[in-house]
Amino acid sequence: MIRDLCGFVFSCSLYTLLLLFFFTLPASSEQGDFIFEDFQTLDRWQPFLFPKIEQHSLYNIVREGEGTCLEMTTTGGASAMLLKQQFDVYEYPLLQWRWKVERIFSKGDYSTKKGDDYPARLYVMFAYDPDSASWTKQLQYGTAKLFYGEYPPDSSLNYIWANRPDSPEIITNAYVDRAKMIPVDKGTENLNQWREYQVNMVADYRKAFGSDPPRTASLAVMIDGDNTKEASRSCVDYIRIFQSN
């Protein structure tokens, strides 16, 4: 669903716009779990609407079984829900969640921009760190800050439900090469079932990018169908970000 705006740093796509918005959010000083979100309310979250995409995804708290969940629906649109606080990915490296997807996108194709839609995404966004950047990168990002007023983001991991069963274990986004996508489920085999996952964000970043991640991160959830113009519904039961034992 990511559209290019201009060619700067990593194409200055809507992905970049989304992340620039992310890193104006306050940092957290919580201990133990950074967050355990069971979606009784959306008080910890705020919507993000992409410019030039008029039809938005919908996010609502609904009853599902014996509890509540975040219902995510699209009928060919796109928008996201952003966690209001950042966190230290080295202090809180573990991410756990449970979701259920009803339908994949038949036109979804990770290798093309036209197919870049997913029925469930969990974004982990990483801020640019000038203290650890190379001289060349410092020059690029310093110029970008003069242009935008903020540093562009460094990179992101996207945990996705992939449409195609042949999707590789790590996918470079069709729009932005600093966005790596990791399928946690693929195809139709486990549709309409609750699926639970736990990942180590630091380890996954090292595997995807071949380097250590920047320290500061934030989170978003999304369903998007604006490229394929297809519809789907997913539910997120909970999200937990927490420390290693």
CORDAHU-V165821 format. One record per residue. RES is the residue in one small letter. PHI is phi in radians with two decimals (none if undefined). PSI is psi in radians with two decimals (* if undefined). D_LAST is the distance of its C-alpha to the last C-alpha in Angstrom with 1 decimal. Layout:
BEGIN
RES/PHI/PSI/D_LAST  RES/PHI/PSI/D_LAST
END
This chain:
BEGIN
m/none/0.01/36.9  i/-1.45/2.24/36.7  r/-1.92/2.50/40.1  d/-1.39/2.46/41.2  l/-1.84/-0.74/42.8  c/-2.87/2.99/43.9  g/-1.69/1.61/43.1  f/-2.63/2.27/40.9  v/1.04/-1.54/37.7  f/-2.14/1.09/36.3  s/1.26/-0.06/39.3  c/0.86/0.78/38.5  s/-1.33/3.11/37.9  l/-1.08/-0.46/36.7  y/-0.98/-0.82/33.3  t/-1.11/-0.75/33.8  l/-1.04/-0.74/35.3  l/-1.04/-0.82/32.3  l/-1.24/-0.60/29.9  l/-1.03/-0.69/32.2  f/-1.15/-0.68/32.0  f/-0.99/-0.76/28.2  f/-1.53/0.28/28.0  t/-1.65/-0.02/30.2  l/-1.39/2.64/27.5  p/-1.27/2.70/25.8  a/-1.46/2.73/22.4  s/-1.68/2.60/19.7  s/-2.11/0.31/18.6  e/-1.23/2.75/16.3  q/-2.00/2.91/13.0  g/1.22/-2.22/9.9  d/-1.17/2.33/11.0  f/-1.22/-0.75/13.7  i/-2.68/2.44/15.7  f/-2.21/1.83/16.0  e/-1.84/1.98/19.6  d/-1.90/0.23/21.5  f/1.00/0.89/24.9  q/-1.35/-0.59/26.8  t/-2.47/3.10/28.4  l/-1.95/0.49/28.4  d/-1.09/-0.53/28.1  r/-1.48/-0.03/25.2  w/-2.17/2.75/27.1  q/-2.47/2.55/30.3  p/-1.31/2.64/32.7  f/-2.24/2.13/33.7  l/-1.86/2.23/37.1  f/-1.38/2.29/38.2  p/-1.02/2.51/41.6  k/1.26/0.04/44.4  i/-1.93/1.78/42.5  e/-1.36/-0.55/44.4  q/-1.62/2.20/42.8  h/-1.87/2.66/39.3  s/-1.19/2.74/36.6  l/-2.00/2.44/36.0  y/-2.29/2.12/32.9  n/-2.50/2.61/33.1  i/-1.45/2.18/31.2  v/-2.34/2.79/32.6  r/-1.35/2.36/32.4  e/-2.50/1.88/31.0  g/1.20/-2.21/31.0  e/-1.62/-0.02/29.7  g/-2.42/-2.77/27.9  t/-2.00/2.81/28.2  c/-2.62/2.94/27.2  l/-1.54/1.95/28.0  e/-1.48/2.22/31.1  m/-2.07/2.15/31.9  t/-2.31/2.59/35.4  t/-2.47/2.52/37.7  t/-2.11/0.56/41.4  g/1.99/0.34/41.6  g/-2.11/-2.99/40.1  a/-2.70/2.44/37.0  s/-2.93/3.03/34.9  a/-2.36/2.89/31.2  m/-2.07/2.24/29.0  l/-1.90/2.35/27.0  l/-1.20/2.41/24.0  k/-1.36/-0.19/25.4  q/-2.21/2.65/22.7  q/-1.54/2.93/21.1  f/-2.58/2.85/17.5  d/-1.55/1.97/15.9  v/-1.23/-0.38/14.6  y/-1.39/-0.56/12.8  e/-1.35/-0.60/11.0  y/-2.18/1.29/10.5  p/-1.47/-0.21/10.7  l/-1.75/2.35/10.0  l/-2.21/2.22/13.1  q/-2.31/2.44/14.1  w/-2.77/2.93/17.6  r/-2.42/2.23/20.6  w/-2.52/2.94/24.2  k/-2.42/2.31/27.6  v/-2.04/2.32/30.4  e/-1.57/-0.56/34.0  r/-2.71/2.33/35.9  i/-1.52/3.04/35.4  f/-1.72/2.10/38.0  s/-1.12/-0.49/40.8  k/-1.63/0.00/41.7  g/-1.14/2.30/38.1  d/-2.61/1.94/37.9  y/-1.06/-0.38/35.1  s/-1.53/-0.10/37.7  t/-2.26/2.69/40.0  k/-1.16/-0.64/40.0  k/-1.17/-0.37/42.0  g/-1.79/0.14/39.3  d/-1.43/1.14/36.3  d/-2.30/2.57/35.4  y/-2.50/2.49/32.5  p/-1.31/-0.22/32.1  a/-2.76/2.28/28.4  r/-2.37/2.50/26.5  l/-2.20/1.91/23.2  y/-1.56/2.36/23.7  v/-2.02/2.03/21.2  m/-1.80/2.37/23.5  f/-2.03/2.28/23.1  a/-1.38/2.59/25.3  y/-1.17/2.34/27.6  d/-2.01/1.80/26.8  p/-1.13/-0.46/30.1  d/-1.22/-0.44/28.8  s/-1.89/0.04/27.3  a/-1.45/2.68/30.1  s/-1.21/2.88/33.0  w/-1.05/-0.73/36.5  t/-1.10/-0.75/37.7  k/-1.19/-0.65/34.8  q/-1.07/-0.69/35.3  l/-1.16/-0.79/38.9  q/-1.06/-0.86/38.3  y/-1.29/-0.56/35.8  g/-1.10/-0.71/37.9  t/-1.13/-0.72/40.9  a/-1.12/-0.66/39.0  k/-1.13/-0.67/38.0  l/-1.07/-0.61/41.6  f/-1.34/-0.76/42.4  y/-1.74/-0.40/39.8  g/1.59/-0.21/39.0  e/-2.43/2.69/35.2  y/-1.16/2.41/33.4  p/-1.12/2.84/33.0  p/-1.19/2.79/29.5  d/-1.44/-0.87/28.0  s/-3.05/3.03/26.7  s/-2.66/2.67/24.9  l/-1.87/2.37/23.0  n/-2.05/1.98/24.4  y/-1.53/2.13/22.8  i/-2.27/2.78/26.0  w/-1.67/1.86/27.9  a/-1.32/2.50/30.4  n/-1.28/-0.66/34.0  r/-1.74/2.32/35.1  p/-1.19/-0.30/33.8  d/-1.62/0.21/34.6  s/-1.06/2.40/32.2  p/-1.22/2.96/30.5  e/-1.21/-0.52/26.7  i/-2.32/2.24/26.9  i/-2.07/2.28/29.8  t/-1.46/2.20/31.2  n/-0.99/2.47/32.5  a/-1.15/-0.38/36.3  y/-1.72/-0.69/36.8  v/-2.34/2.04/34.3  d/-1.30/-0.21/33.0  r/-1.56/0.17/30.0  a/-1.97/1.99/28.7  k/-1.86/2.35/26.9  m/-1.96/2.34/26.5  i/-2.09/1.90/24.2  p/-1.21/2.20/25.6  v/-1.74/-0.31/23.2  d/-2.55/2.72/26.3  k/-2.44/2.46/29.9  g/1.21/-2.68/33.3  t/-1.78/-0.12/34.5  e/-1.02/-0.70/32.9  n/-1.93/0.35/30.2  l/-1.09/2.61/32.0  n/1.09/0.45/32.2  q/-2.21/2.50/29.1  w/-1.21/2.26/25.7  r/-2.19/2.26/23.2  e/-2.01/2.46/19.5  y/-2.40/2.67/17.3  q/-2.43/2.27/13.8  v/-2.31/2.74/14.0  n/-1.82/1.93/12.4  m/-1.12/-0.65/15.0  v/-1.18/-0.80/15.0  a/-1.12/-0.72/15.5  d/-1.15/-0.66/18.1  y/-1.10/-0.80/19.8  r/-1.06/-0.68/20.3  k/-1.18/-0.70/21.7  a/-1.34/-0.68/23.9  f/-1.92/-0.24/25.2  g/1.28/0.39/24.9  s/-2.71/2.95/23.4  d/-1.30/2.54/20.5  p/-1.35/2.72/20.4  p/-1.01/2.74/21.6  r/-1.29/-0.69/19.1  t/-1.61/2.30/20.5  a/-2.46/2.88/20.3  s/-2.57/-3.11/21.4  l/-2.38/2.60/21.8  a/-2.53/2.70/24.8  v/-2.08/2.60/25.8  m/-2.78/2.59/29.2  i/-2.22/2.36/31.9  d/-2.53/2.38/34.9  g/-2.38/0.40/38.2  d/-1.32/-0.36/40.5  n/-1.47/-0.83/41.3  t/-1.43/-0.32/41.9  k/1.06/0.58/43.3  e/-1.87/2.88/41.7  a/-1.95/2.60/40.1  s/-2.79/2.91/36.8  r/-2.40/2.37/34.6  s/-2.38/2.78/30.8  c/-2.30/2.39/28.5  v/-1.89/2.07/24.9  d/-1.35/-0.83/23.3  y/-2.76/2.83/20.1  i/-2.38/2.32/17.9  r/-2.25/2.29/14.3  i/-2.08/2.17/12.7  f/-2.68/2.98/9.2  q/-1.45/2.74/6.4  s/-1.22/2.66/3.8  n/-1.26/*/0.0
END
